[in-house]
Amino acid sequence: MKFQVFALLLAWSLPVFASNFHQLVEKDIDGKEFKMDTLKGKVVLVVNIASQCGFTPQLEDLQKLQTKYAARGFTVLGVPSNEFGEQTPENDQGMKEFCQKKYNVNFPLLSKGKVNGKERRPLYKFLTDQEKSKGDIGWNFVKFLVNKNGDVVDRWTSSTGPLADSVTKEIETNLK
């Protein structure tokens, strides 16, 4: 009996690894459950964002992508993280207000969380374990493109802007 209880507690405390993007469940910026299966059939650009980073103005271009391609089945998914230089000191509501007021962001935002290390959120465990996108996140505003089937098809560094040809061409290819 003790072993069964221990095994149950252990299984409950271990993170569940999803074999597909659409199996993942996270918390949105309002603390509600956000199921990635709501994004089935969409092309998704997942980006770890920050409010006080030199790359923060990319939020404007991310919103431009959202506006341009949303009707065709595309969305940006913003993921606040405070891991790099503590450049996201706000709580979730503060980050939401910042994104909306300063950059008119209307794409989904997840709750603030880790993108590296042992406490890495499940979404980033999945993204960084895929063959086309392996490895830790080096800084804020790393971009992952996920196709309609939930496969990671590309990854770009922080210095590649959201409106770069390589990004927009890959988005358009995957929207066809």
N, C-alpha and C positions, 0 to 999 in steps of 0.2 A: 504494500500500500504506500509506504513512504517513497519508494522508488517511482511509483506512478505519479504521485503528486510532484516530486522533484522533476521528473521528465516533462510533465505538463507545464510547470512553472518555467523551466528552461526553454521549452518550445515557445511559450508565450512571450518571453523576453527577447528572443533572438529576432533580428530583422528578417522579414520574409523577402527573399530575392525573387523578383519577377523575371520571367524569361521573355517578356514582351512589354514594350512601353505602355500598351493599353491596359495591362494588368495592375499598374502602379496606382497607389492611392496616397495622396499627400494632404496637407492642410493649406487652404488658401489664406490670403492675407487677413481675412476676417475670422479665421479660426475654424472655418467649416471644412468638411470633407470635400476634397477635390479628386474625382476619379478621372484618370487619364482616358478611360474608355469613352468619356464624353467628347474626346478629340478624335475618335475613330473617323477615318475618311478625310481628315484634315492634314495639311502639311504644317508642321510646328517648328518654330525657331525658339529653342530654349536658351535663355541668356541669364547668367548670374549677374545681377545688377547691384549698383551701389549709388549712394546719394552724394558722396563727397570725393569722387575719384576724377582724375583727369579725363577719363573716358565717359563720365556721366552724361555729357551732351549727346552721346549715342542714343539716349532715350528718345530724343526728338526724331532721329532717323528710324528707330524701331517703330515708333508710332506711325511714321510715314509708310513703312512697309505694311503695318496693320491696316491702315486706311486703304492703301492701294490694292491689296490682295485678299482682304477678308471675304468679300463677296464670292471669291473663287475657291474658298475652302482653305484659307490660311489663317494662322494665328501666331502671334508672339506669345511666349510664356515667360514672364519675368520672375526671377528667383533671387530675392535679396539675400546677401551674405555679408557678414562683417569680418570675414577672415583675413582680408588683405588690407593691412594698414588701418584697421578699424574705421573704414570709410563708410559704414552704414550704422551710425550710432543710434538711429531712431528705433523705436519699437515698431511693430507692424502697422499700426494706425498712422504713426508719423510718416512712415515710408510711403504708405498709400496716398496720404495727403500731399506729400512732396511730389510724387510722380504725377498725380492728377493736376495739381495746381501749377507746377512749373512746366510740365511737358504735355499736359492734356492726355495722358496715357489712359486708354480704355481697353487695353488687352489684359488678360488675366494675370494676376500676381499671386505667387505663393507666399506662405509665411517665411520669415527670415530663418535661415538654417545653414548648416555646414555643407560644403561641397567637396571637402577633402577629409582624410583621416578616418579614425575609427567611428566617429559620430556623423559621418557623411550620410546625408539624407538618401533614401532609397532611389529617388530619381537620378541622383548623380552617381550612385553605385552602378546603376544600370548603364547610364550614358558612358561612363569612363571604363566600363568593362567590355564594351563592344569593339570589335576588331578595327573598325574605321575611326574610332575615337578614343582609343586607349590612353590612359595616363591621367595623372592629377591635373587639377586646374591650376594654372600659373598666376592668374590675376583676375580682376573683375572683367566682365563683359566678354567672356569666352562664349562662343555661339555654337550650338549643335542643331543641325537640321534633321528632323525626323519626318519620314515620308508617311503617306496615308495608311500604310500597313503597320506603322510603328517601328520601322527600321531606321537606325541612325545612318544617314547617307553622307554626312560631311561634318567637319568641325573646323572652326576658325578661331584664331587668337584674338586677343583684345584689340590689337592694332589694326585688324581688318574691320573696317566700318560696315554697318548694316547695309549700306547702299553700294558697297563695292560690287563690281561686275561679277566676281566669282560667287558672291552670295545671291544676288538677284537672278543670275542665270540658273543657279541650282534650284532656287525656289520655283522659277517658271518651268523648268524641266519637270519638277515633281508635281506641279499643279496640272499637268496635261493628262 
